[in-house]
Amino acid sequence: MSALSLEGRVALITGASRGIGRAVALRLAAEGAHVIALARTTKDLEALDDDITELGGRSTLVPLDVADGVGIDRLAETLFERHGRLDVLVGNAAILGVLSPIGHISPNVWSRVIEVNLNANWRLIRSFDPLLRASSSGRALFVTSGVGHEVVPYWGPYAVSKAGLEMLVRIYAAETAKTMLRVNIINPRIVRTEMRAKAMPGEDPASLIPPEAITDVFVELSLPNCRHHGEVIEARASV
């Protein structure tokens, strides 16, 4: 893989300020992409921007809640005006909610998890599909979890949201099968993140691989010559 395999590509990454999203943003920038980094926390985005600049990369910061549908629509309009297309969309932003018996979860928590993890990704598809199709090789990647297709007690909101996401993306892939757009799902497996630490507080973080180690698959699925479509692909550590 060349040092600048994504040169000239425009890539939008949600949840870009920390964890997997941050690692992917840095990697795509290092590969030459202009990164559109979306996250809620301006301070964390600015730190990411500093690191991308240090790499010699380019980024545009978007301090926005991914569940703000009107804001997502406005962002799509702005990207159309500036770039006329979107080459890579990485739907990564997600929240855990709570680990609890289904009947004990508050409606507010349930609704927020579904809104961020599922509904927001539908809104991304709705808003950015025209821009992805305007690219000569649009790529849409969405991040899932093993609990999206395995029954794990107490993971209700998160698991249901990821199961819904997988079906949403599979349908989108089926609807775009005869286009140049490639749509795939990535399962990062077990990675050292704040969400993982919250879910497994007794686990030693040092025993887990860092997010930086699984970014190869994001680059490979973002390349213009990628042929994968409608697949769930497990990330493998490169180190």
N, C-alpha and C positions, 0 to 999 in steps of 0.2 A: 504494500500500500504506500503510495507516494506521500511525501510530507504535506502536500497541499492537494489532496485528492478531492476536496470539496471547494476548491477555489471558485469564487463567483456565485456560490449557492447562497440563497437566503433561507435561514432556518429559524423558526419560532419554537421556543421551548417553554412550556409552562412549569411552574414550580422550580424555577431556575436558580433560586437563591441559595439552596442547600441540598445536601444529599445527592441522590442520583441525578437530579436535574442540573445541579451545579457542575457536577463532574462531566455530564454530557455537553453542557454549554462550553466548558473549557476545551473539551476535546474537539468539538466541531469547529470552534474558533481556531484552534491550533491547526486543523486540517484546511483552513482557508475560508470557511463559511462566514458570512455576516450574520451574527447571532442576534435575534430579537429575544431578549430575556424578560420573561414575564413572571412576576411574583408580587406578593403583597408588601414586603418589607423593603423600603427604599434603601436603608442603610446596608442591608445584605446585598442588594443589587449593585450598589456603588462599589462594594468590596469586590464583587465578581467582575465588574467593569475594570477595576484596577488590575486584576489578575489577567484579564483578557488583553488589556493594553500592553502589559508586560510581556505577553507572549507574542506581541506584534499583530494581534487580531483586532477585529472590529465588532462592536456591539451597539445595540440600541436598547435602552432600559425602558421597561413598561411596568411601573408600579400599579398593579391592578389585581383585584380579587378575581380569580378565574370564573367564579360563579356570577360575576356581574355581566349578564348577557348583553345589555346595551353597550357596555364598555368594550366587550369583545367585538360587537358589530362595528363600533367606531374604529377599533384597531384594524379590522379588515379593510375598511375604507381608506385608512391612512396608508396601509401597506400597498394597496392598489395604486394610490396616487404616487407613492415614492418608488415602487419597484415594478408594479404591474403584474406581479405574480408572487407566489410563495413556493419555494422548491422543497422545503422539508418542514413538516409539522410534527412535533414531539409532544403528545399529550401525556404529561408526566405528573402534574399536580394531583395530590391526593391527601386525605386525612384519615386517621385511624378511627376516630370517634371513641367508643369505649368497648372494652371486652366485658360482656355481661350477658346473662340469660335474655333471650329475646323479649320476654314479657316485662323485663325490668328497665328497658331502654326508654328514655324520655323521647317524646315526639320531636322535640327540637334537635336533639342529637341525631336521631334517625334521618330527619329531613336534611340536615346540614351535610351529613356524609353522602347521601344520595345526590344532593345538589352538586357538591364539589367533584365527587368521583365518577358520577355517571352523567347527570344532566349537563354539566359544563362541557363534557367531551362531545355530547350531541351538538351543543351550541357551537363548539369549535368547528365541527364538521359542517354544520349549516352555514357558518360565516365564511369559512376558508376554502370550501370545496371549489368555488369558481376560480380562486387564485391558484390552488393546486393544479387544477386542470389547465390553467393558463401557462404553467411551466411545461417545458418539453419533457420533463421527467420528474413529476411531482411524487413526493414520498410522504406518507402519513404513518406515524408510529405511535402506538399507545401502550402504556405500561400497565401490566396486570400483576397478578399474584397467584401463587399456588392455591390459596384459599378460594379463588374464584371458580375453581372446578373440583375442589375437594371439600367434603363436609367436615368442618372443624367447629366443635361446640364453642359458643361464647363469642365468636367472631362475626355475629350476625350482620350488622350494618356494613362493615367493610367487605365481607365476603359477598353479600348480595350485590353491592355496588360494583364489584369487580366481575361477578358473573354477568351482570347486565351489560357492563362495558364490553366484555368479550363478544356477546351476541350483537351488540350495536356495531362493533367494528367488523365482525364477520359479514353482517348484512351490507355494510358500506362497501366492503371488499367485493361482495357478489355484484353489487350494483355498478361497480367501476371496472369489472373484469375485462371489458372490451375497450378500455381507455389506456392511455400511457401512464396513468396513476397507479402506484403500487401502495397497498395498504397492509400493514402487518401489526402483530401484537408481540411485545417483548415481555417475557417473564424473567426478572432479574434474579430470582431465587433469593437466597439469604445473603444480605449485604449489610454492612455496618452503617446504619442511619439512625437519626433521632427517633423515627417512627418505630424501628425495630427495638431500640432501647426502651421505648415506652411500653411496647407490647411484651417484652421479655426483660424485665428489670433485673433479674438474677443472672443474666447471661454476661459473659466476659466479652466486651466489644472487641478486644484485641484478638479474639479467636475467629473473628469474621473478616471476610475480604472487604476492602474499601470500595466505594463506588467507582473510583478511578479504574479499577481492575476489570470492569465489565463494559467499558465504553466501546470496545471493538465492534460489537454487534450493531450499535447505533450508527457507527460510521458505515459499516457494510450495507445496512439497509437504507442508508441515505444516498448511496452512490447512484449516479445516472444509469449505470449498467446493472443495477440490482434487478433480479427476476422473481424474487420471492413475492408472493401475493396471497393474502388471506390466511396467513400462517401464524401459529403461536410458536415463537422461537425462544428457547431458553438461553440466557446469557451464560457465557463461560469465562472464567477468570483468565486474564492474559498474563498474570504474574502469580 
